[in-house]
Amino acid sequence: MNSKEPEYQYKNPEKIFQKLIDGTVNIRQFYYKKVFHSYDNQEDRISYIDIADLGDLIVKKLRKNNTSEFKQFFNNIESIFIDCDKETSNLLVAGLFESLQKSDIDYYNSFNQWLKPNSKTKWDRIIDFWEGKDWRTTKEERESRKNEMNKILKNRK
């Protein structure tokens, strides 16, 4: 049985980055100016640092409400997730998504309109891993549960 190799493989980071910036102008310019050309030797690249630099750019753009390229950028992320190896998926999750979530923005909701199904699932799982699943419930639901637990504990005494 012939199993097809994933299109996006960690061993070929430039192909991953080219897909990420495909169809964008400003993100592409940033990539070539601040990331790609910052290396004298491309073999010295550290993909996790490079992708975190892109994450920092995305956060800056979000803060300035300069999001015109986000639809394309997040579509590109989804395309990579659909046809990539595990290491590439980890690069996007641990390198890019976690760099976006470590900022002081409302990462629970700020990117929801652009995250596609595979991306959204992975995005939410990062939050679940670090914070548990309580963030998925409303503040009112959490307060109601807390009050109910306090009543139960009070009645036990």
Secondary structure, DSSP 8 states (H G I E B T S, - for coil): ------SB-TT-HHHHHHHHHTT-SHHHHHIIIIIGGG-SSGGG--HHHHHHHHHHHHHHHHHTT--TTHHHHHHHHHHHHHTB-HHHHHIIIIIIIHHHHTSSS-TTTTTTTT--HHHHHHHHHHHHHHH-SGGGS-HHHHHHHHHHHHHHHHHH-
